[in-house]
Every structure is written in C-alpha cells, then in structure tokens.
Amino acid sequence: MQYIIMFLIVVGLALADFLTGYIKARCQDSVMSKAMRIGGLHKFAEIVIMATAIGLDIGLQYLGKYYENRQLADITGAVTAIGVFGYITIMEIISILENYADINPKAAGWIGRLLKNLKGGE
C-alpha cells in the first residue's frame, strides 16, 4: 500500500507542477507547445523513475528472502525508494511554488523568502 501512496503523490505533484506551469504560461502569454511537450516528458520521466525505485525496493525484498538476508534488502530498498520519493517531492513542491510566485506577484515575496531558505540561502 505504501508504494501506491508514494506513486500517487508523485503523479499528483507532477500533474500540479505541469498545470501551474501551464497557468503561468497563459498568464504571461507564452504558451509554447514545444516547452509543454518537454515539460510533460520531464514529468513522465519522474514518474518512471519513481516506479523504478518502487520496483527496485520490491525486488530487493524478494531477493532478501531468497538469499536469507531480508533485513539488508529491506533497508537498501527502502532507502532507495524513500530517497527518490523525497527528492522528487521536494523538487516538485519548489517548482509549484515558483510557478505560483510568477502567477500571483502578491505571493512572490513570501514564496521567495521560503524558497531561499529551502535552497540553502542562495
């Protein structure tokens, strides 16, 4: 069940990022099919990577049972799946906030400060 939830969160965030990017482009009168196609392919690649990490976790669990080293396989697979999930989640949330800051200039101030803190004070 945890894999389904992780996968659906990644799909939802990718969709939200794509949609906020589209809204931003519409607000700026800069909708371009090539940019949308590339952005959509990037989102699809993220979903494929998340599915691969989940598959790796499941596969390692089964290998751990087969080789009677279940604990190591469980830890390795979980670290991989959770690491990929965490990275994609943070990356998508930052992108959604950046899109929203461009859509709504009134929110740009607090979003800019928040993103500066999230990105390590660049």
N, C-alpha and C positions, 0 to 999 in steps of 0.2 A: 504493500500500500504506500510506503514512503516514496517509492520510485515514481509512482503515478502522481503523487502530490508534487514532488520536485519537478517532474517533467511538465506538469500543467502550469506551475508557477513560471517556469522558463518560457513556455509558449505564451502565457498571458503577458509577461513583461515584454517579450519580443513584439507581440502584437500592439501593446500600448506604445512602445517606442516608435514603431512604424507609423501608427496613427497620429501620434503627436508630431512626428516629423512631417507627415502629410499636412496636418493642420498648420504647422509653422510655414511650410512652403506656400500654402494657399494664402495665408495672411501676408506673406511677403511677395506674392505674385511671382513665385519662382518654381512652380511645379514643372519638373522635367522627368519624362518617362525613364530616361537612362539612369538618373540618380535614384529614382524609386525602384527600378529593377535591381540595381546594385545593392541598395539598402535592403530590399527584400531578400536577395540572395545571402547577404550577411546574416540576416535574422534566421534564415533557413539553416545556414551553416552552424549557428549557435545551437539550434535545436538538434541537429545531427550530432554535434559534439556532446551535448548533454545526454542524448540517447546512448552514445558510445560509452560514456563514463558509467552510466547505469548498467549497461550490458557488461562492461568490464567488472563492475562490482559483483554482479550476479554470477558471472563466470568464475571469478576468483573464489567466491564462496563454494561453488561446486567443486572446484579443483582442491580447495582446502579439505573438503570432506573426502575426496578421492585419495589424497596424499596424507590424510590423517594429521593435518596441520591447520585445522579450521580457524583457530584464533588469529594466526598471522594473516591468513587470506581475508578474514573478515575485516581486520584493521586496514590492510592495504586497499581493499576495495572501497571501504567507507571513506577513507582519506581522499581517494581519487574522486569519488562521486561528490562528496561534500565540498571538496576544494573547487572542482569545476562549477558546481552549483553556486557556491558563494561568489566566485569571481564573476560569473555571468550575471547573477542577481545584482551585485553592486554596480557593474558596468552599465546594465540596463537602467537602473534607477538614476544614476548620474546622467545618462543620456536623456531620459524622460524629463528630468528637472531642467536640463539645458534647453530642451525644446520648449518647455513651458515658460522659461525665462524669456525666450525670444517671442513667444506668443503673447505674453502678458508683461509688458515693461514694468508695471507696478510691482510685480513679484521678483523682478530681476535683482533687486538689492539683497533681499534675504536669501534668495537662491544662490547668488554669487558668493555671499559670505559662507553659506553652508557648504557649497562645493569647494571653496578654497580650503576649508577645514578638512573635508573628506579627502581631498587630493594632497593633503600634507602641507598646506600653506604656500603653494607655488606663487 
